[in-house]
Amino acid sequence: MYLGLDLGTSGLRALLVDIEGRPVANAVRSYAAVHPRPGWSEQDPIAWVDAVDGALTELSATHGSEMAQVRGIGISGHMHGATLLDEAGAILRPCILWNDTRSAAEAGELDAMDGVRDLSGNIVFPGFTAPKLVWVARHEPEIFARVAHVLLPAAYMNYHLTGALFADMSDSAGTAWLDVGARNWSARLLAVSGMRSDQMPRLVEGCETGGMLRADLANRWGMPADVQVVGGAGDNAASACGVGALGDGAGFVSLGTSGVVLTGRNGYAPLPESAVHTFCHAVPGQWYQMGVMLAATDSLNWLSRITGATPADLSAELDQETTGPGNLRFLPYLSGERTPHNDSRIRGGFLNIDVGHSRSDMTRAVMEGVAFGLRDSAEALIASGARLDSILAIGGGAQSRLWVELIATVLGVPLSLPEKGDFGAALGAARLAMVGSGGATVEEIMTPPPVRETIDPRVDLQAAYDAAYANWRKIYPAVRGLC
C-alpha cells in the first residue's frame, strides 16, 4: 500500500492506493486561509499537521489492515508558500501563501536584476517565495533575523513526518532560488534576496526517498516502522504524474480555482518573458511548462456569489452546446494575472454590458473570458516551443461539458475527459511514493487514465472565436493604465 497526501489551499486529502495504483480509501480534512489585509493570504502550518493527523487517524480506524501495509508516502503541496522556522524548528509566523500579493514591489526588484531570469528560467512573480523573504526582511526584521530554515508547505509536511529537511525539485523550482536547468540551489539567486544555502532544505527528486516516517507517528497510525517518505511534488507536477503528463506534448487544462495549461517537456527550454512557468518535473530528467491564470472557476464562483445562484444553476441556464461568441466581454482578472501579463494590479470587469443583457449572458461571458485567458497561456506555451498534442481536461470546471467544448474550440485542440475516478494530485503523490519505495517504475505506473470522451473543437465556430479572441486581446493594454 502507498499513501498520497494532497495538501491543498483549502484542505488535505489522503489517498490510499494498492500495489496496482488503484485507490482503496481516502479521507479529507478542511482548513482555511486568513486575509489580515487586502492582498494578504496566510495559513497556520499547524492546521496542516492537524489535518494530516485527523485524516490518517481516520484511515487507521477504517482501514487498519491496509495502513499496516503502507510502504511509502508522497506529498503534493500548494506551491510558493514561505514557512519560516527558527533553529529549533519552531514556526516563526503564519505561512505566506501562493496567492499573497504583498511582495509585488520586491518581486519586481528581483526580476530586474542581472541574471535572475537566466538562472531561474522564470519571471519572479509576486507569489513566488523569494520576494516574500525580501518583504519579511524589510517589514518584519526581527523575524527575518531568526530564520534558520525556509520550507515550502509540502517540505514542511515532509519535515513533520520525518524530522528531516528536504524538498523536491518541482516544488523548489517555484521559489526563484533554484537554477531550474541545473536542478540545484543557485548561490546567486539566494544572495540577491538575502538568503543562504544553509537555510534551504536538501534537494531530492520527487520519487526519491528523503527520510523515514517518525516512529511515533508510525505507531500512532498503525503503520510499519520502515515507511519511506519521498520528495513529493508541487501540486501541478503531482497532478501531471497522476495523469501521466511527463513528456513533450502530453498535458492538461485544469479548470480549478486557478486555470492551468500544462505540458511536459523532455528538455529545459525556458521563455520567461512570456510569463510561462518553466519548472523541474517531479521525476528525474524531465521538466514541465505551464501558463497560469489566477481566476478560472473562481470567476464563475464570484458570479455565483453576487447573483445568489449556484455555479451549476448558472451553467444550466445556458444552451448546452457552443453557439458562438456573444458581444459581452469579461476580463477574468479578479486577483490580477500571471500568464502572459505578470500584472498583480490589473482587475477584472465586463465590457459592452447593456440593459438588455441577462444573467445568462453574464455567465456565458465569464466562461468565454476564462477560455480566452487559457488561450493566452496556450499561445505563450507554443511560443516557447511546447506542443499541445494529448490534452486532458481536469478540475471541477471540467464537469461542464459546455465549458470544455468552448475551451476546445477557443484553443483549437481536442480535450479528453478522463473516466470518473482518482487521477489528481493525491494519486500523483502516491505514484511518486510507489516509485521511490521500489513498487514500480515511472514508465510502469505514470500512465494516462482511461478516457471517457474526447470533445473536439467546433470547426464551424473557430473563425468566429478567433476573431473574438483577437478583439478580447486588445482590451488588456487599453485598461491596464486605468487600474
Order of alpha helices (4+ residues) and beta strands (2+ residues): beta-beta-beta-beta-alpha-alpha-beta-beta-beta-alpha-alpha-alpha-alpha-beta-alpha-beta-alpha-beta-beta-alpha-beta-beta-alpha-beta-beta-alpha-beta-beta-beta-beta-alpha-alpha-beta-beta-alpha-beta-alpha-beta-alpha-alpha-beta-alpha-alpha
